[in-house]
């Protein structure tokens, strides 16, 4: 039972790692021709889809579509924050932290259910 709840989370995390590299990894290769980085990004995105589609297919058995999308967005932010710091060498500011926290607060309400 717990596996049915955990599997989509793990698959979404893996898919987001690949997608973050597909979307932003090329920023370290600005001298490469754009058509090459597009092909490379699409190749990485294909791998991402191999994890995202099963995550959503299996996840929809236990989560609503809105919950899956919300989960994906929060995972994306977490993955991106780590990627931005360690791969791109960028700093996250307090404004980033506040913005991410507000998005996570929104996710809390998606999973909480009806208020009242």
C-alpha positions in Angstrom: 0.0 0.0 0.0 2.7 2.5 1.0 4.6 1.6 -2.2 1.6 2.8 -4.3 1.9 6.2 -2.7 5.7 6.4 -2.8 6.4 5.1 -6.3 5.0 8.1 -8.1 7.0 10.5 -5.8 10.3 8.6 -6.6 9.5 8.5 -10.3 8.6 12.2 -10.4 11.9 13.0 -8.6 13.9 11.1 -11.1 12.0 12.6 -14.1 12.6 16.1 -12.7 16.3 15.6 -12.4 16.4 14.7 -16.1 14.1 17.5 -17.1 16.1 20.1 -15.2 19.2 19.0 -17.1 17.2 19.0 -20.4 16.0 22.6 -19.8 18.9 24.2 -18.1 22.0 22.0 -18.4 22.9 23.6 -21.7 23.5 27.0 -20.0 27.0 25.9 -19.3 27.6 25.3 -23.0 26.8 28.6 -24.5 29.4 28.3 -27.2 27.7 25.2 -28.7 25.4 25.7 -31.6 21.7 26.0 -30.6 20.5 23.1 -32.8 23.0 20.8 -31.0 21.8 21.8 -27.5 18.1 21.4 -28.7 18.9 17.8 -29.9 20.7 17.1 -26.7 17.9 18.5 -24.6 15.2 16.5 -26.5 17.3 13.4 -26.0 17.4 14.0 -22.2 13.7 14.9 -22.2 12.8 11.5 -23.8 14.4 9.8 -20.8 12.5 12.2 -18.5 9.2 11.2 -20.1 10.0 7.5 -19.5 9.8 8.3 -15.8 7.1 11.0 -15.8 4.4 9.1 -17.7 4.5 6.0 -15.4 4.7 8.3 -12.4 1.4 9.9 -13.4 -0.2 6.7 -14.6 0.6 4.8 -11.4 0.1 8.0 -9.2 -3.4 8.6 -10.5 -4.5 5.4 -8.8 -3.9 7.1 -5.4 -3.6 10.8 -6.1 -5.8 13.2 -8.0 -4.4 14.9 -11.1 -4.2 18.2 -9.2 -2.2 16.5 -6.4 0.1 14.9 -8.9 0.7 18.3 -10.6 1.3 20.0 -7.3 3.7 17.3 -6.2 5.5 17.6 -9.5 5.9 21.4 -9.1 7.2 21.1 -5.5 9.7 18.4 -6.6 10.7 20.6 -9.5 11.5 23.5 -7.2 13.6 21.3 -4.9 15.5 19.7 -7.7 16.0 23.1 -9.4 17.3 24.7 -6.2 20.0 22.0 -5.8 20.8 22.1 -9.5 21.1 25.9 -9.5 23.5 25.9 -6.6 25.7 23.0 -7.4 25.6 22.8 -11.2 25.2 26.4 -12.3 26.9 27.9 -9.3 24.2 30.4 -8.7 23.0 31.6 -5.3 19.5 31.4 -4.0 18.3 34.5 -2.2 15.9 35.1 0.6 13.3 36.1 -2.1 13.7 32.7 -3.7 13.2 31.0 -0.4 10.1 33.0 0.4 8.7 32.4 -3.1 9.4 28.7 -2.8 7.8 28.6 0.7 4.6 30.2 -0.6 4.4 27.6 -3.4 4.8 24.9 -0.8 2.1 26.5 1.3 -0.2 26.3 -1.7 0.7 22.6 -2.0 -0.3 22.1 1.6 -3.8 23.4 0.8 -4.1 21.2 -2.3 -3.4 18.1 -0.2 -5.3 19.2 2.9 -8.7 18.8 1.3 -11.8 21.0 1.9 -11.5 23.6 4.5 -14.3 23.7 7.0 
